[in-house]
């Protein structure tokens, strides 16, 4: 079955050049300086959850710029230290319910599943954005990388790792990331920004190769950029400059840990070429799970593959 994008051989060879702003490294050093200055304390409220062998907590912790982030913190009902997963969710969604994370806890892993600020969950976003953004989050603050929505979101992703590493029951030498779509992108962003991350399992990742995505995808959320330029054609240069800091294509070479990425060749939301572009720039050990008949979803069998991959990563497979 053909891709909706390039032919399969073209995808496998697709490695477009990066286009990092001149101050790319210092920009991210500044964001990480803010993260390291935050409190890494995790406030926990026990939840009486109807499942055996698990401890469930409502969690909150400091985010970048005065945000308060919310999530589930879950551990086995046993003594640590535990390997741990930072788990991120899809665009405009939320962390969901604890039952969906029980398979990870059953393997002996702790996890922190965090709500992205200002989206469908409970995490607070205190930033006041300049007017002009279109519906959604992709263009909020986009005139300047210092005010862009995803600056703080990427910082929060790195902060999630620091919060996990600070817990006494966590083995700070075994922390990995996972998630799908936006969550897949944030899994990769955290791996690029934190040297504590020892592996990232990123399903159908969003936030990859923005220029290509806008060229080939008419789906939300990439369509928000087109809507923005329809309103503000004079701001195109500033938009592209800002996106250069956040495109995972430009962050990929900073990811040196093992990575498992999945994609569907029929994906109209995160087109295959955008994901291949990032995958082909990764500088560490990597695996790609390609599903020819799937769109913006992965088959159930991939959940088994991801579980086995994480078990091997943590030395328990």
N, C-alpha and C positions, 0 to 999 in steps of 0.2 A: 504494500500500500504506500503510495507516494506521500511525501510531506506536503503540507499546505504552503510551505515556504520554499526553500531551496531543495534540490535533489540531495539524497543522502550522502553521496560522495563529496558534494560541495560543502555540506554542513560539516562533515568530519574534517575538512581542510580549512574551514572558515576561521581565520584569526586576524580580525581587523586591527589596525594600529590603535594603541591607547592615545589619549589626548588629555593628559593631565595639566591642570593649571600650574603655573610656575611655583606657586606657594602651596602646592598640594600637601606636601609632607608637614610643613609648619602649621597649616590649617588643622590637620588632624592631631598634631601634637598639642595644639591649644585645646581642642575638644577633650582629648584624653587627660590633659591637665585638670580640667574641670571635673571629670569623672573621678580621678584619683583624690581630689580634694573633698568629695562628698562623703557623708557618713555611709558606711556599708552595713549598717545595722538593719536587720530584718525584723519588723514587728509582726508577731504571730498571734492569731486568735484560733484556738482549737475548734474543729468542726466535728460534731458527732455524726460520722459518716457510716452508712450501713454496708461496710465492706470489711472483711477480715484481713488482718495482716498489714494494714496501712494506717499511717497517721496523716490526717488531712488538716491543713491550717489555711485560714484566710491570711494572706500576707500583704504587707505594704512596705515600701522603702522609698528612699529619696531618689528622684530622677534629676536630670540636668535642668538647670534654670529654675529651681524651686518647685518642680513637679512632684506629685506624690503618686507613685505607681502601685498598682494592685495586681494580685495574682493568687494562684494556688501554690502552696508549698506542700509537698508530699514526700514522705519517707517511708521505708519499711518499718514495721513495728518490731524493731530489733535494735541492737547496738551497732553504731557505725565503726569506722568511717565508711561512707558510701560514695561510689562514683555518682556523678550528678549530670543532669541534662538541663540546659536552659531551652525552653520551648516557646516559640513565637507563632502568632496566628496570622491568618490571611487578612487582606485589605478590607477595612471597614467592619471587621468581625470582632470577636472577643475570645477569651480563653476557653469558654465552654464550661462543661461540668466535669467534676473529678473522675467520673467513671471512665472517660475516654483515655485517661492516663494510667489506669490500673495495670495494663500489661508491662509498663516500664517498672513500676514499683515491684511487681511480681518477680522481676529479674534481680532485685536487690539494689535498685537505683533510686536515688532521691531526684527530685525535679522541682524547678520553679517555672511555672507557666504564667507568663506575664501579659497583661492587657497593654496594647499599644496606646499611648496617650491620646486622649481626645477622640478615639474611635468608638467601637460599640460596647466596650467594657467599662470598667470603673476607674481607669487611670486618668488622672487630672492633667490637663495641659494649661498652664497659666499664661502662656505667651499670647500677647495681643498682636495679631498680624495686620500688616498694612492692607488697605482695601485693594481690590482688583482681582483677587483669586476667583476662580470659577468653582462650581460645586465639587465637593470632594476634598482631598488633602494634597494632591500632587502639585498644586501651584500656590499653596499658602506660603507666603514669604519668599517667593522664588526670585525676586529681583536682586537678592543678595544672599550669598551662601551663609553668611552669619545669622540670617533670620529665617532660613528655609526650614520648613517643617521637619524634613528628614535629618537635618543636623542634630536636633535633639533626640529624634527617634534612634538614630545610629548610636548616639552617646548613651541612651538608655539601654540599648542592647549590650554595650560593653559594660555598663554598670551592673546589669543583671549577672554577668560573670563574676564581677568583683564581690557582689553580695553573696553569691554561692560560695566563693572561695573563703569568705570570712567566717562561715558557719563551722563550729567545732566538730560537727558530726559529718562533715563533707571532706572527702579526700581531694584536696585542692589540686593534686597532680593528675586527676582524672575527671575533667569537666569537658563536656561536648555540647553541641548545639543541634537543634533540629526544628523543622517547621515546614509549612507548605505555602507556596505562592509568595505573598509578602513575607510570611514567616520563613520561607526558604531563603529569600533575599536577606533577611535580617540574620539568619543563621550564618550566612557567608560574611556579612558585614561584621558580625561579632568576631568571627575567626580572623578577619583581616585586621581588626583593631585591638584584639587582646591576644597576647602570647600565652595566656593560660589555656586557651581552647586547644584540645588535642585532637579534635575531629569535628566535622560538620556533615550532617545528613540533610541535604537541602532538596526538597521536592518541588518540582516545577517552579523554580525561583523567578520571582518578579524583581524589578529594579536592575535589570541587565541590559546593557547596550541600548541606551535610550534612543539614539538617532535611528538605529535600525528598527526598533520597536514602533516608533512613530511612522516610519515609512510603510510598514507592512501590517500594522494592527489598527483596526478601527473600533476596537473593543474598549470598554471601560476596564481599567482606569487610564490606559495610555491616551485615550481620546481626550482626556482632560487637557493635555498640552495643546491639542488642535483647537479645542474650545477657547483656551486662553489666548492663543495667537489670533483667533478670529476677533476677539475683543481688543487685543493689544498687539497689533502687528509690529508696532515700534519697539516692543520689548524683547524681540526674538533673540538678539545677541546676548542680552543679559540673562535670559532664560537658559541658553545653552552654556554660558559660562558657569552659572550656578550648578547645573546638572553635572558638569564635569567633575565636581568634587564627590558626587554621590553615586555616580554610575559604577556598578560593580565591575564593569570592564576595566576601569582605572584602579580599582582596589584589588583585583584578582591576584596580581603578582605578590601581594603581601601575605597571601594565604599559603602557608607552607605545611600545614597539618594535613592529614588524610581527609579526603572529601568524597562523599557519595552524592551524586546529583541524579535526579530523575527528570524525564521530560516526555511529553507526548508529541508525536509528529503531526497531529491534527490540532494542536493548540493554537487557537486564535487569540487568546488573552495574553499569553507569554510565548510568542512565536519561537519555534525551535532554534532559529539562527541566533536569537539574542542570548539564549542559554549556551549554545555551542561556543559563541564568541567568548564568553566568560570562562567556560570550562577549558578551552584551548589555551588560555593564558594562565591557568593555575600552575603554580611552581612546585607543588608537593605531590605526594601519592594521590591518585584519583581514580574513581570509577564512575561510569556513566550508564544509567539504566534507561534504555530507550524503548518506548512503547508505541509501535507504529499506528495502532488503531485508536489511540487515546488522545483526547483533547486536554483541557485544563483540569486534569484529574489523573490519579494513578490507580492501577488495578489493585485489588486486595492482596494479590500475591507480592506486590512490592512492599507491603507492610511487613511481610515475613522476611524479605530480603534486607530491609532496613534494620529490623530487629537483630538478625544474624550479624549484620555489619557492625552495629553498635556493640553487641556482645563481644565480637572479636576485638574491637577497638579497646574495650575495657578489660580485655584479658579474661572474659568469662564465657567465651564461645567454645 
